[in-house]
């Protein structure tokens, strides 16, 4: 009959789920260690438990060697001759035992033995748990909430405790002690101080198991789950396909009036679920994975690195990206591809930059072409032409559409652009050292032209009520001034057919006098009538043609 001690060991083994032999070995090791400490020896020591009597015997043993010169460790080895004096039947390689009494062990030795026993039992228990659950990683288990800790939740799996850390919990879930839930066995941590079984409620395997439980078509294999991407407590995307062409995979998962998927959503405490039909064509699959956003087009940018470029309408960009990038992030996980999502406007700007880079590298501001003159540059900049390269690419027809650009200005622009790029026609003189003087002369000519235009416009912009003609005043129809202004500005008729009202009553209309002369650019300024100075000739060439007030 087994002793009371051995019966207690068997009861402890059943409670911990470990082999009784492991507990017996732990007890023997503990007694041997306590005995060695008591006798203060470094000799090898063992202990034996007698199952029938419950007696524990401790002894020192030495290994037998053939000759004294072969002894390497005098404490733990003995020569054959000396050993046979104690035990005649001993052989080389055998052991000589020296039993030590254990009844002299005190309270300290017993406490030490207790600690060793508990340590051995814990190690054996952890090994048993590891062997039990290590091959079940990824499996969904039924667990009961045992206790709640500040960050973790401790579950009772029946044979062991399991821990669910904060990062493996859904933010939508709250647990109560004694509640039964389904958890995913994530891993078995052999080195953990507390429960070494780690479970999760955030793993995608939980959603897969719930669909297998709720959808018969998935359970029998008619509908297959191809991929799952999940952010626990927020949203899950699941891609499904059907082996039977007559079975709609998405409809089978949704169920009648959404009953099947709603049951899963309740289990997940309201987590949103997107069910997507799987496609072997990655571009088509990407369009479906980014739902509810509408995708304009999808293209593969790098097949080796698995990179996609997705273009959406400007109004769909925020929807395609999702809150904090959640929608595109889940779609990328579902496809196992990298997704670069852009709006139509962003893509257009990118294409323009690429075309500009291909067309000629750096650009030159149009202000660097000094031959154009400030007035022409202002007109070109107002029309959106800001670089020399853009100006060189424009056709004469395009330039003529710009307000203020006529034939003469067009010729000047063409010559200036050719000179800037170092191109000269046959017989055309290249600029020499006297270029500063030429530039100054051109600047003076431009200033004089602007002064002439201002004077002509002043004459043609006086309007008002028509006055009586008795005093010699009236509306002036200065057609010659209009023609001159159109010629200088190259903008066509500057005003309507009506002239400007005379500034001083009694002044004779000068249009008839001016009309008698042919336009001459050299004496155009001399033919103009200056108010308040009609008695003095402006030029010898027109001295005989001055007009007095009141004269016809």
Secondary structure as UniProt FT lines:
FT   HELIX           4..16
FT   HELIX           20..39
FT   STRAND          45..49
FT   TURN            51..53
FT   STRAND          56..65
FT   HELIX           68..70
FT   TURN            74..76
FT   STRAND          77..79
FT   HELIX           80..86
FT   TURN            88..89
FT   TURN            92..93
FT   STRAND          95..100
FT   TURN            103..104
FT   HELIX           107..133
FT   HELIX           134..136
FT   TURN            137..138
FT   STRAND          140..148
FT   STRAND          153..156
FT   STRAND          161..164
FT   HELIX           166..168
FT   TURN            171..172
FT   TURN            177..178
FT   STRAND          180..188
FT   TURN            190..191
FT   STRAND          197..200
FT   HELIX           204..214
FT   HELIX           216..219
FT   TURN            220..221
FT   STRAND          223..231
FT   TURN            232..234
FT   STRAND          235..242
FT   TURN            245..246
FT   HELIX           249..254
FT   HELIX           256..258
FT   HELIX           259..267
FT   TURN            268..269
FT   STRAND          272..277
FT   HELIX           282..289
FT   TURN            290..292
FT   STRAND          295..302
FT   TURN            303..306
FT   STRAND          307..312
FT   HELIX           314..316
FT   HELIX           317..321
FT   HELIX           323..325
FT   HELIX           326..335
FT   STRAND          338..343
FT   HELIX           344..360
FT   HELIX           366..368
FT   HELIX           370..372
FT   HELIX           374..382
FT   TURN            383..384
FT   HELIX           388..393
FT   HELIX           396..400
FT   TURN            403..404
FT   HELIX           407..420
FT   TURN            421..422
FT   TURN            426..427
FT   TURN            433..434
FT   HELIX           435..460
FT   TURN            470..471
FT   HELIX           479..489
FT   TURN            505..506
FT   HELIX           511..515
FT   TURN            521..523
FT   HELIX           524..527
FT   TURN            531..532
FT   TURN            534..535
FT   HELIX           540..545
FT   TURN            549..550
//
